[in-house]
Amino acid sequence: MIQITPFLDSKRKTPLYVQLYQYIKEGIESGQLKSDTFLPAIRELALHLRVSKNTVEGAYQQLIAEGYVESIPRVGLKILELEATFLCDKGGKQLQNVTMGEIQREHKSIEFDFVYG
């Protein structure tokens, strides 16, 4: 069983469930949380972190929505293997095979602004 112990700061503007979601997401992308392992049960993690079940549920639902974990009924949430991303040049020729975590670390600046208005 995975032991997850982030520092959740209730004084920050970021909601607790988002802080927990980001912590788990970064763990998956960095490889600290291995694929094909299971996350702790909602009640178990809520008790461990001393937060509400809704906080853990919100973080888990976001991870499911973004494809980081898969819900297996009556078993739990299994961490999925991240898909490799292929970078191509303008001609469509494959340059390299990298993971999403590597892309995010390399490209820290924002190239496109999708804000409305």
C-alpha positions as a LaTeX table, in Angstrom:
\begin{tabular}{lrrr}
\hline
Residue & $x$ (\AA) & $y$ (\AA) & $z$ (\AA) \\
\hline
Met1 & 0.00 & 0.00 & 0.00 \\
Ile2 & 1.25 & 3.46 & $-0.90$ \\
Gln3 & 1.90 & 5.87 & 1.93 \\
Ile4 & 0.90 & 9.40 & 0.88 \\
Thr5 & 1.78 & 12.20 & 3.26 \\
Pro6 & 1.66 & 15.65 & 1.67 \\
Phe7 & 1.77 & 18.89 & 3.62 \\
Leu8 & $-1.71$ & 20.35 & 3.17 \\
Asp9 & $-1.90$ & 23.99 & 4.19 \\
Ser10 & $-5.43$ & 25.22 & 4.91 \\
Lys11 & $-4.16$ & 28.83 & 4.96 \\
Arg12 & $-3.27$ & 28.76 & 1.25 \\
Lys13 & $-5.76$ & 30.01 & $-1.33$ \\
Thr14 & $-5.58$ & 26.65 & $-3.12$ \\
Pro15 & $-8.27$ & 24.24 & $-1.83$ \\
Leu16 & $-7.04$ & 21.18 & 0.08 \\
Tyr17 & $-8.35$ & 18.72 & $-2.53$ \\
Val18 & $-6.38$ & 20.53 & $-5.24$ \\
Gln19 & $-3.21$ & 20.44 & $-3.12$ \\
Leu20 & $-3.68$ & 16.69 & $-2.60$ \\
Tyr21 & $-4.46$ & 16.13 & $-6.29$ \\
Gln22 & $-1.32$ & 18.04 & $-7.34$ \\
Tyr23 & 0.84 & 16.08 & $-4.88$ \\
Ile24 & $-0.38$ & 12.72 & $-6.18$ \\
Lys25 & $-0.20$ & 13.84 & $-9.82$ \\
Glu26 & 3.42 & 14.99 & $-9.41$ \\
Gly27 & 4.24 & 11.69 & $-7.70$ \\
Ile28 & 2.83 & 9.75 & $-10.65$ \\
Glu29 & 4.57 & 11.92 & $-13.26$ \\
Ser30 & 7.92 & 11.74 & $-11.47$ \\
Gly31 & 7.71 & 7.98 & $-11.07$ \\
Gln32 & 7.64 & 8.01 & $-7.26$ \\
Leu33 & 4.17 & 6.47 & $-7.40$ \\
Lys34 & 4.50 & 3.42 & $-9.65$ \\
Ser35 & 1.96 & 2.31 & $-12.22$ \\
Asp36 & $-0.20$ & $-0.75$ & $-11.46$ \\
Thr37 & $-0.17$ & 0.02 & $-7.73$ \\
Phe38 & $-3.25$ & 1.09 & $-5.79$ \\
Leu39 & $-3.93$ & 4.35 & $-4.00$ \\
Pro40 & $-5.12$ & 4.14 & $-0.37$ \\
Ala41 & $-8.86$ & 3.90 & 0.24 \\
Ile42 & $-10.65$ & 7.22 & 0.64 \\
Arg43 & $-11.47$ & 6.70 & 4.32 \\
Glu44 & $-7.99$ & 5.43 & 5.12 \\
Leu45 & $-6.26$ & 8.42 & 3.49 \\
Ala46 & $-8.74$ & 10.89 & 5.00 \\
Leu47 & $-8.01$ & 9.54 & 8.48 \\
His48 & $-4.26$ & 9.53 & 7.85 \\
Leu49 & $-4.23$ & 13.14 & 6.61 \\
Arg50 & $-6.92$ & 14.30 & 9.06 \\
Val51 & $-9.08$ & 15.78 & 6.32 \\
Ser52 & $-12.64$ & 15.08 & 5.23 \\
Lys53 & $-13.52$ & 12.23 & 2.90 \\
Asn54 & $-14.82$ & 14.86 & 0.46 \\
Thr55 & $-11.31$ & 16.32 & 0.17 \\
Val56 & $-9.81$ & 12.96 & $-0.78$ \\
Glu57 & $-12.79$ & 12.13 & $-3.03$ \\
Gly58 & $-12.37$ & 15.42 & $-4.92$ \\
Ala59 & $-8.66$ & 14.79 & $-5.50$ \\
Tyr60 & $-9.31$ & 11.21 & $-6.63$ \\
Gln61 & $-12.09$ & 12.27 & $-9.00$ \\
Gln62 & $-9.77$ & 14.78 & $-10.67$ \\
Leu63 & $-7.09$ & 12.10 & $-11.09$ \\
Ile64 & $-9.69$ & 9.79 & $-12.68$ \\
Ala65 & $-10.92$ & 12.56 & $-14.99$ \\
Glu66 & $-7.40$ & 13.27 & $-16.22$ \\
Gly67 & $-6.53$ & 9.61 & $-16.75$ \\
Tyr68 & $-3.88$ & 9.20 & $-14.05$ \\
Val69 & $-5.81$ & 6.49 & $-12.20$ \\
Glu70 & $-8.54$ & 3.98 & $-12.98$ \\
Ser71 & $-11.36$ & 3.07 & $-10.65$ \\
Ile72 & $-11.80$ & $-0.68$ & $-10.32$ \\
Pro73 & $-15.11$ & $-1.47$ & $-8.58$ \\
Arg74 & $-14.71$ & $-3.12$ & $-5.17$ \\
Val75 & $-10.92$ & $-3.07$ & $-5.51$ \\
Gly76 & $-9.76$ & 0.56 & $-5.54$ \\
Leu77 & $-7.95$ & 3.13 & $-7.64$ \\
Lys78 & $-5.11$ & 1.76 & $-9.74$ \\
Ile79 & $-2.38$ & 4.07 & $-11.00$ \\
Leu80 & $-2.16$ & 3.88 & $-14.78$ \\
Glu81 & 1.01 & 3.90 & $-16.81$ \\
Leu82 & 1.58 & 7.28 & $-18.43$ \\
Glu83 & 1.45 & 7.24 & $-22.18$ \\
Ala84 & 4.56 & 8.23 & $-24.04$ \\
Thr85 & 4.31 & 11.34 & $-26.15$ \\
Phe86 & 6.02 & 11.65 & $-29.49$ \\
Leu87 & 7.50 & 14.96 & $-30.55$ \\
Cys88 & 7.58 & 15.57 & $-34.29$ \\
Asp89 & 9.21 & 18.20 & $-36.40$ \\
Lys90 & 7.27 & 20.24 & $-38.97$ \\
Gly91 & 7.64 & 17.49 & $-41.57$ \\
Gly92 & 6.03 & 14.92 & $-39.27$ \\
Lys93 & 9.27 & 13.06 & $-38.61$ \\
Gln94 & 9.47 & 11.63 & $-35.09$ \\
Leu95 & 12.20 & 13.28 & $-33.05$ \\
Gln96 & 12.03 & 11.50 & $-29.70$ \\
Asn97 & 9.82 & 9.51 & $-27.36$ \\
Val98 & 9.25 & 11.31 & $-24.03$ \\
Thr99 & 6.75 & 11.22 & $-21.18$ \\
Met100 & 4.38 & 14.04 & $-20.24$ \\
Gly101 & 6.40 & 14.77 & $-17.09$ \\
Glu102 & 9.53 & 15.35 & $-19.16$ \\
Ile103 & 7.67 & 17.70 & $-21.49$ \\
Gln104 & 6.31 & 19.75 & $-18.59$ \\
Arg105 & 9.76 & 20.06 & $-17.02$ \\
Glu106 & 11.31 & 21.18 & $-20.34$ \\
His107 & 8.58 & 23.67 & $-21.30$ \\
Lys108 & 7.94 & 25.84 & $-18.29$ \\
Ser109 & 6.90 & 28.91 & $-20.24$ \\
Ile110 & 3.37 & 29.26 & $-21.58$ \\
Glu111 & 3.21 & 29.23 & $-25.36$ \\
Phe112 & $-0.57$ & 29.63 & $-25.75$ \\
Asp113 & $-3.03$ & 31.58 & $-23.66$ \\
Phe114 & $-6.48$ & 29.94 & $-23.67$ \\
Val115 & $-8.12$ & 32.51 & $-21.37$ \\
Tyr116 & $-11.49$ & 33.78 & $-22.59$ \\
Gly117 & $-11.95$ & 37.46 & $-23.32$ \\
\hline
\end{tabular}
